[in-house]
């Protein structure tokens, strides 16, 4: 599945709330998201508009790995519901 090409950092900060991540810190133009499920995990999202595709792919891969799901399933949950 192709990744969306026009996702902003602000949109990506809101989307992981669907899988349990919340914004816990903002420093400059970066937002740190944290989850406690299944264990504590942090991921940093740059607040750029739009995000580069490689940056988006890396962030989504890191979240999918932590949640032990396929990245395509994560993309469906975040952007197609």
Buried (B, 14 or more C-beta within 10 A) or exposed (E): EEBBEEBBBBBBBEBBEEBBBEBEEEEEEEBBBBBEEEEEBEBEBBBBEBBEEEBBBEBBEBBBEBBEBEBEEBBEBBBEE
